[in-house]
Amino acid sequence: MIGLVDGNNLGWRFLFSGDRSVGYAVKVLLDLVSKFSLDNLIVVWDGGIDTRRTIFGDYKLGRDLDVETKEKLLDFISSLKNILGFCGFVQCYVDGNEADDVIYNLISKVFVDEDILICSNDKDFYSLLSNRVKIWNWDELLSDKWFLNEYGIAPADWLKVRSLSGDHSDNIPGVSGIGIKKALDIVKSGKYDEYTSRDDVKLYFKLLNFLDIDLDLLEKSLIVKEFNRFKIMQLFEFCKIDYSYYTSLLNFCRKSRVRSLKLSYFLSGIENCKKCDLSKYANNVVSYKGDLSSNILVIGEAPGEEEDLAGVPFVGRAGSILDGWLEKIGLKVGDEYRCIISNTVWCRPVKNGKNCPPSTKQIEVCSKNGISRLINYFLPEVIICLGKIASDFVLSRKDVNVVRESGKFGIVNGFGFDFSAWVLPHPASLLYGNSYGRLIEDLLERIKKEIK
């Protein structure tokens, strides 16, 4: 589930609610990540009301804040943006468009297959409620079923209600004598169509049903102002944004603070994992090391004795060889890793007191709670497989020949998404007399070029 936060609504909520702490507002967002197990959280800020004012010149007329209040709000939002940025939260806005217009477009044009949590108490969002879209109004969770029970109509019909009642907080007048209660009665009774004969409704009704309207002709008509004030109620459809940017935004979400925060909750829950027989002899669960913002995963076989004692993968002699490889391809600079490093199993396999390869059954059980979940959290774009066991696991095969297939680069569909996969020998194989000579050097050079 992806959280979409109406940033200005958040600012208003906490600036004028008695608790003026910016830090508290950030804590609320962090708690939401945990509460709803959010995969990502994007804060959307208002980019202005130019688009709405172009359509309806009286939009939000008279809602200007006094100087003191405006300064407080701007200072609060500025501080909030800085802290959210420091924490790594994704933030965005579109010039000339309010946050609700952008959020609608993200839901309908970008995150089309995702479950969505809208974080706002703005009732304009009610029309977006569906089986995959819910609203957190800072106090309770609202769903399409809640809306039906509360108002007796489908969420999509909320726009009909607002077209009749207007929105006085935004200075959009409704039909004379009709408020929310009467508008609901009209829509529920099925008599909404009868109001299409009225000049102040019929053009909006055409728009609602997506009928073609000659805008040049309307501009010459006497009721264009009436059209404009109802057209603005449906403005979600008129926000023009660059969707290519949001495709990049979706990819960037992989690196967000939310993913690392969610992972920390996950890892804290497996520190004393006892779900398979590997845990009998393990001193530590050895999960991963490296840069959580990287889209490159290096996956090996299993922790050895030194890794088991340290609780960190690849710290022994094989780890030193791997470090040398990573330095050559730019994934390790000094003490800093620029990739994520893990194994197919996260506890040390032992036989007769010595390291041994994990069995197929052990990998199957451990990976469900370990490496497979890690992969689905990070959605790596590149996975480098070290040795046959890791290669068989990642490629869903049992016949990988590391010597013949080392360095083969290709797009793989596994774990529910596409990624690029590389096969390499395991660094430990060099400790046991295997010499790949020039092969390793050639492979590392090719991988370096592909990564760049």
C-alpha positions in Angstrom: 0.0 0.0 0.0 1.2 3.5 -0.9 0.4 6.5 1.3 -0.4 9.8 -0.4 -0.3 12.7 2.1 -2.0 16.0 1.4 1.0 18.1 2.7 -0.8 21.4 3.3 -3.7 19.6 5.0 -1.1 18.0 7.3 0.4 21.4 8.0 -3.0 22.9 8.9 -3.8 19.9 11.1 -0.8 20.2 13.3 -0.1 23.9 13.3 -3.6 24.9 14.5 -4.4 21.8 16.6 -2.7 23.0 19.7 0.5 20.9 19.1 2.7 23.1 17.0 5.6 20.6 16.9 7.0 19.8 13.5 8.6 16.8 15.0 5.3 15.5 16.1 3.9 15.8 12.6 6.8 13.7 11.3 6.2 11.1 14.1 2.6 10.8 12.9 3.8 9.9 9.4 6.3 7.4 10.7 3.6 5.8 12.8 1.3 5.6 9.8 4.0 3.6 8.0 4.0 1.0 10.8 0.2 1.1 11.4 -0.7 0.4 7.8 2.5 -1.4 6.7 3.0 1.1 3.9 5.4 0.3 1.2 6.0 3.9 0.4 4.8 7.3 1.5 4.7 10.4 -0.7 3.9 13.9 0.6 2.2 16.0 -2.1 2.2 19.8 -1.6 0.0 22.4 -3.1 1.6 24.1 -6.2 -0.9 26.9 -6.3 -4.5 27.5 -7.5 -3.7 29.0 -10.9 -5.5 26.3 -12.8 -8.7 26.5 -10.8 -8.6 30.3 -10.8 -8.3 30.3 -14.7 -11.5 28.2 -14.8 -13.4 30.0 -12.1 -12.1 33.4 -11.1 -13.9 33.6 -7.8 -12.3 30.3 -6.6 -11.3 30.6 -2.9 -11.9 34.3 -3.1 -11.9 35.8 0.4 -9.9 33.0 2.0 -6.7 34.8 2.1 -5.0 34.5 5.5 -3.9 37.4 7.6 -0.2 38.2 7.5 0.6 36.7 10.9 -1.2 33.4 10.3 0.2 33.1 6.8 3.7 33.5 8.1 3.2 30.9 10.8 1.8 28.4 8.2 4.6 29.0 5.7 7.3 28.7 8.5 5.7 25.5 9.7 5.5 23.9 6.3 9.0 25.0 5.4 10.4 23.3 8.5 8.3 20.3 7.9 9.5 20.0 4.3 13.1 20.2 5.5 12.8 17.5 8.2 10.8 15.2 5.8 13.6 15.7 3.2 16.2 14.9 5.8 14.4 11.7 6.7 14.3 10.7 3.1 10.6 11.0 2.5 9.5 11.5 -1.1 7.9 14.9 -1.7 6.4 16.5 -4.8 4.2 19.2 -6.2 2.9 20.5 -9.6 3.0 24.2 -10.4 -0.4 25.7 -10.5 -2.2 22.7 -9.2 -3.5 21.8 -5.7 -2.4 18.6 -4.0 -5.8 16.9 -4.4 -5.6 17.2 -8.2 -2.1 15.7 -8.2 -3.2 12.9 -5.8 -6.1 12.0 -8.1 -3.8 11.8 -11.1 -1.3 9.7 -9.2 -4.1 7.2 -8.3 -5.7 7.1 -11.7 -2.7 7.4 -14.0 0.4 6.2 -12.2 -0.3 3.9 -9.2 -3.1 2.1 -11.1 -2.5 -1.3 -9.6 -1.6 -0.2 -6.0 -3.6 -0.1 -2.9 -3.7 3.6 -1.8 -4.1 5.3 1.6 -5.0 9.0 1.2 -4.0 11.0 4.3 -6.2 14.0 4.6 -9.5 15.2 6.2 -10.5 17.0 3.0 -14.0 15.7 2.1 -13.2 16.3 -1.6 -11.4 13.0 -1.6 -14.6 11.0 -0.7 -15.3 10.5 -4.4 -12.1 8.6 -4.8 -13.0 5.9 -2.3 -13.0 2.4 -3.8 -12.0 -1.2 -3.0 -8.3 -0.2 -3.4 -8.5 3.5 -2.1 -9.0 4.3 1.6 -8.7 7.6 3.5 -7.1 8.2 6.9 -8.6 11.5 8.1 -6.0 11.7 11.0 -8.5 10.1 13.4 -10.1 7.1 11.6 -9.9 4.9 8.5 -12.6 5.6 5.9 -13.6 3.1 3.2 -16.1 2.8 0.4 -18.3 0.7 2.7 -18.1 3.3 5.4 -19.2 6.0 2.9 -22.1 3.9 1.7 -23.3 3.4 5.3 -22.7 7.1 6.2 -24.3 8.7 3.1 -26.4 6.0 1.4 -24.8 6.6 -2.0 -21.8 5.4 -3.9 -18.6 7.4 -3.6 -18.7 8.3 -7.3 -22.0 10.1 -6.7 -20.4 12.4 -4.2 -19.6 14.8 -7.1 -23.3 15.0 -7.9 -24.0 16.0 -4.3 -21.3 18.7 -4.4 -22.5 20.0 -7.7 -25.9 20.8 -6.2 -24.7 22.0 -2.7 -21.6 23.8 -3.9 -18.5 24.2 -1.7 -18.8 27.4 0.4 -15.3 27.0 2.0 -13.9 27.3 -1.6 -16.4 30.1 -2.5 -18.2 27.8 -5.0 -21.9 28.5 -4.8 -24.4 25.7 -5.2 -28.0 25.7 -6.4 -30.0 28.2 -4.4 -31.8 26.5 -1.5 -29.9 23.2 -1.7 -27.5 22.1 1.0 -25.7 18.8 1.5 -28.8 17.1 3.2 -31.2 18.1 0.4 -28.6 17.2 -2.3 -28.2 13.8 -0.8 -32.0 13.3 -0.8 -32.1 14.3 -4.5 -29.3 11.9 -5.5 -30.7 9.0 -3.5 -34.2 9.4 -4.8 -33.0 9.3 -8.4 -34.3 12.7 -9.2 -31.0 14.2 -10.0 -31.8 14.1 -13.7 -34.7 16.4 -13.2 -32.3 19.2 -12.3 -30.6 19.0 -15.6 -33.2 21.4 -17.1 -31.8 24.2 -14.9 -29.2 26.3 -16.5 -27.0 26.2 -13.4 -26.8 22.4 -13.4 -27.3 21.1 -16.9 -23.8 21.9 -18.2 -22.2 20.3 -15.2 -24.4 17.2 -15.7 -23.1 16.9 -19.3 -19.5 17.2 -18.0 -20.2 14.5 -15.4 -21.3 12.1 -18.1 -18.3 12.9 -20.3 -20.3 14.4 -23.1 -18.4 16.5 -25.7 -18.9 20.2 -25.1 -17.9 22.9 -27.6 -15.9 25.3 -25.3 -15.8 28.0 -27.9 -19.5 28.0 -28.2 -19.9 28.0 -24.4 -17.7 31.1 -24.1 -20.2 33.0 -26.2 -23.1 31.8 -24.1 -24.8 33.7 -21.3 -24.3 30.9 -18.8 -20.5 30.3 -19.1 -20.0 31.6 -15.6 -22.4 29.0 -14.3 -20.6 26.3 -16.3 -17.2 27.3 -14.9 -18.3 27.2 -11.2 -19.5 23.6 -11.7 -16.7 22.6 -13.9 -14.3 23.2 -11.1 -16.0 20.5 -9.0 -14.7 18.0 -11.5 -11.2 19.6 -11.8 -9.4 16.3 -11.0 -9.7 15.6 -14.7 -8.2 18.9 -15.8 -4.8 18.7 -13.9 -2.1 18.2 -16.5 1.1 16.7 -15.1 4.2 15.0 -16.6 3.6 11.3 -16.0 7.1 10.4 -17.0 8.3 12.2 -13.9 6.1 10.1 -11.8 7.4 6.9 -13.3 10.8 8.1 -12.0 9.1 8.9 -8.7 7.8 5.4 -8.4 11.3 4.0 -9.0 12.7 6.5 -6.5 10.3 5.3 -3.9 12.4 2.2 -3.7 15.0 4.2 -1.9 12.7 6.1 0.4 13.0 6.3 4.2 9.7 4.3 4.4 11.3 1.1 2.9 14.2 1.1 5.3 11.8 1.9 8.2 9.5 -1.0 7.3 12.5 -3.3 6.9 13.7 -2.3 10.4 10.4 -3.5 11.9 10.7 -6.7 9.9 14.2 -7.4 11.0 13.4 -6.7 14.6 10.8 -9.5 14.4 13.3 -12.2 13.2 16.2 -11.6 15.5 15.2 -14.8 17.4 13.6 -16.6 14.5 13.0 -20.3 15.2 11.0 -21.2 12.1 13.4 -23.8 10.8 16.1 -26.2 12.0 18.9 -23.9 11.0 18.2 -21.9 14.2 19.3 -24.8 16.5 23.0 -24.0 16.1 22.9 -20.3 15.1 24.4 -17.6 17.3 22.9 -14.8 15.2 20.4 -14.3 12.3 22.6 -12.9 9.5 20.4 -10.8 7.3 22.2 -8.2 5.2 24.8 -5.4 5.0 25.3 -2.5 2.7 23.4 0.5 1.4 19.6 0.3 1.8 19.0 2.9 -0.9 20.8 0.7 -3.6 18.9 -1.1 -6.3 21.7 -3.7 -6.6 21.6 -6.9 -4.5 24.5 -9.4 -4.2 23.4 -12.7 -2.9 25.5 -15.6 -1.7 24.9 -19.0 -0.2 24.8 -19.0 3.6 26.6 -17.5 6.6 29.8 -19.3 7.8 31.2 -19.5 11.3 32.7 -16.0 11.3 29.5 -14.5 9.9 27.4 -16.4 12.5 29.5 -15.0 15.3 29.5 -11.4 13.9 25.9 -11.4 12.7 27.0 -9.9 9.4 27.4 -11.6 6.0 30.7 -12.0 4.2 33.2 -10.9 6.9 35.6 -13.9 6.6 38.1 -14.8 3.9 35.5 -15.1 1.2 34.2 -11.7 2.3 37.7 -10.2 1.6 37.7 -11.7 -1.9 34.1 -10.3 -2.5 35.2 -6.9 -1.2 38.0 -6.9 -3.8 35.5 -7.7 -6.6 33.1 -5.0 -5.5 35.8 -2.4 -5.4 36.7 -3.2 -9.0 33.1 -2.7 -10.2 32.5 0.5 -8.1 30.2 -1.1 -5.5 32.6 -0.6 -2.6 34.5 2.6 -2.0 36.6 2.6 1.1 34.4 1.2 3.9 31.2 2.2 2.1 29.2 -0.4 0.2 27.0 0.8 -2.7 24.9 -2.4 -2.9 23.0 -4.7 -0.5 24.7 -8.0 0.4 22.9 -11.1 1.7 22.5 -14.9 1.4 19.8 -17.4 0.5 19.6 -18.5 4.2 20.2 -16.3 7.2 21.4 -18.8 9.7 24.6 -20.9 9.5 24.1 -24.5 8.2 26.2 -26.9 10.2 27.1 -30.6 9.7 29.4 -32.4 12.2 30.3 -29.0 13.6 31.5 -27.6 10.2 30.0 -25.3 7.6 27.9 -27.0 4.9 25.6 -26.0 2.1 21.9 -25.3 3.0 19.5 -28.0 1.8 16.6 -27.3 -0.6 14.2 -27.6 2.3 16.1 -25.2 4.5 16.3 -22.6 1.7 12.5 -23.0 1.0 11.6 -22.4 4.6 14.2 -19.7 5.5 13.8 -17.7 2.3 10.0 -17.1 2.8 10.7 -15.2 6.0 14.1 -13.9 5.0 15.7 -13.2 1.6 12.5 -13.4 -0.4 10.9 -10.7 1.8 14.0 -8.6 1.6 13.9 -8.8 -2.2 10.2 -7.8 -2.3 10.9 -4.8 0.0 13.7 -3.5 -2.2 12.7 -4.6 -5.7 16.3 -4.7 -6.9 17.0 -3.8 -10.5 20.2 -6.0 -10.6 20.8 -9.2 -8.7 24.4 -10.7 -8.7 24.3 -14.4 -7.8 27.4 -15.8 -6.2 27.7 -19.6 -6.9 25.3 -22.3 -7.9 23.0 -22.3 -4.9 22.3 -18.6 -5.1 21.9 -18.8 -8.9 19.5 -21.8 -8.7 17.4 -19.9 -6.1 17.2 -16.5 -7.9 16.7 -18.1 -11.4 14.2 -20.7 -10.1 16.3 -23.5 -11.6 18.3 -26.6 -10.4 20.7 -26.9 -13.3 22.8 -23.7 -13.3 26.4 -24.4 -14.4 28.4 -21.6 -12.9 31.5 -22.2 -15.2 29.4 -22.1 -18.4 26.9 -19.5 -17.3 29.2 -17.0 -15.4 28.8 -13.5 -16.8 25.5 -14.2 -18.6 23.4 -11.1 -18.3 19.7 -11.1 -18.9 16.3 -9.9 -17.8 14.5 -12.3 -15.4 11.0 -12.3 -14.2 11.0 -13.6 -10.6 9.6 -12.7 -7.2 6.8 -10.9 -9.1 8.8 -8.3 -11.0 11.5 -8.0 -13.7 15.2 -7.6 -12.9 18.7 -8.1 -14.4 20.6 -11.2 -13.2 24.3 -12.1 -13.3 25.9 -15.4 -12.4 29.3 -15.4 -10.8 31.4 -18.0 -9.0 31.2 -17.9 -5.2 34.3 -16.1 -3.7 34.8 -19.1 -1.4 35.5 -21.3 -4.4 38.8 -19.5 -4.9 39.8 -20.6 -1.3 39.4 -24.3 -2.3 41.8 -24.4 -5.2 39.5 -23.3 -8.0 41.2 -20.8 -10.3 39.1 -18.8 -12.7 42.0 -16.7 -13.8 41.2 -14.2 -16.4 37.5 -15.2 -16.4 36.8 -13.3 -13.2 38.6 -10.2 -14.5 36.6 -10.2 -17.7 33.3 -10.8 -15.8 33.9 -7.9 -13.4 34.7 -5.6 -16.3 31.5 -6.5 -18.1 29.4 -6.1 -15.0 31.0 -2.7 -14.3 30.0 -1.5 -17.8 26.4 -2.8 -17.4 26.0 -1.2 -14.0 27.2 2.2 -15.3 
